[in-house]
Amino acid sequence: MKKRALLSLVVTAALFTAVGCGQQASSGTGTTTGGSQSEQKAYKVAISQYVEHSSLDATREGFLAALKDAGIAEGSNLEVAYNNAQQDSTNNLSIAQKLASEDSDLVVGISTSSAQALVQQVKDKPVLFAAVTDPVSAKLVNSLDKPGGNVTGASDTNPEAIAQLMDFVASNLPQVKSVGLVLNEGEPNAVVMAQTAEAALAKHGIKLVKAPVTNTSEVKQAGESLVGRVDALYITLDNTVVSGVDTLLQIAKEKDLPFFSSDRDTVEKGAFATVGFKYYDHGYQAGQMAVDILKNGKKPADMKITMPDKLDLILNLKAAEDQGIQVTDAMKAAVKDQANNIIK
């Protein structure tokens, strides 16, 4: 009996010692109290992207890079739920409905149509957009300075960029009297940019000739319909058209038609010129906004819509040769950052 009593006392003492050590270890790690919890916090970000093409993909890459630079990285403390609508509005809506019902810290729409679907469906968590041309006209926010609600983001256009590009066309290619535009009028962002371009060209007495499409498979035929009717080609940030831009680049090369775009990525692929920026940088800018929401507790309603502010003329010299354009010293002189924005 004495041996049993003694054994019982030893076991009890051991248990108290273990509990005490456990409590000490717990308080030492800081995983349940204090600032260490925020350092250990895991985040979930859901992304809805309308279609895969170079500009939108670069936007997403830049966005995730900004998070990583701020200490929010996949494989560590970030889970990314990536969804692609494959250029289908029905998929867009289904994705938005799914993301509205799932748990996440932030929902991101890359493109106007993806953002519109999210804004309609997601009401109880922050929504951030990128690659959106006119967020007010698209009814995503109430104003650029005071978005209101649970939505904010980064616009991918500065109307001044379109005006500068059209001024460049008029000043340096006097033979251009008409510009052809392949356009999906179902994309609000493309329509807004087309209107801005048309007004800018009209100031120089240049006509904008539109060739409408409803899907990417029609882009080639629309481009061919402009041959013989226009002196140059231009495309906006039109997801339908950008997805099929290779066919237009081929037409420009075969017919010696100067090709102007609204994004750097298309110039890198073979368009002659744009006034713009890198979409990776645009995505990075949106990512910095996401960091403010996730880590700093900022409210989308109070976050001003950002837009590209480092505009520059971007020229592709190989494309110029392919399209029968003589690049002058005056053209090159118009490029501010010649080391990065004159592509050879």
C-alpha angles and dihedrals in degrees: 000000000000090000090052092049091049091049090050091053092050093051092047091050091049091052092052090049092051093048091049093050090047092053091048092050091047093052090046097056095054093213092131102038142030131010096325090075092064089050090054095044116129122213134206120204122184119205128198114192123182099216141341114259135130099270097046092042090051089049091055092046092051091047093054091044091057090052091048092051088054093053098264106117138162111251091030118049103338131083115191121199103198119194127181121195093201090225092300120130091204090057089047091059094044091052092049092050091049093049091048090059097044129080116254138142094227137009120210128198117199108198131020097269094048091049092048092054092049094048090052094050109027113072106146104055137045116280121202125186136198135179090037118141104198113009094179096052088044087056093236095125138012095234141350094244099041109025096178125199121042097313137094137135151137125301114216097211140066111193088220089067092063092046091050092050093050090047088054092051093050095045099044106029106044091168090069108097098153133032124203120219125192104207141179102209089194090074109080093202091055092049093052092050092046090054091050092049093047092053092046093050092046089062087064095043092252120139125223113217115196128209109191126216134177099197141015094260089067096054097090094050091046091051092049090051089062095055110111091015100071139038097217142010130235135180131194128212087288110154093203093052098038089055089060099034095120090075091052092048089054092051091049090052095046095046099036092241117158106238121209125185139186096232138056094228092064091049089053088052094051115291113128103230150352139167104233152087142260115288088215087063090047090053090047089055090053089047091056088055089052090054090054089053098043102039105020100040096235117165118235090223090066098042116100117230109255127215136184111285101172101075122173139163111258120199132189109206095190090052090050089056092048091050097046096251121149106217110216131203088248090059092051092045089059090065111091098194100039095169092062105022103048103078115200 
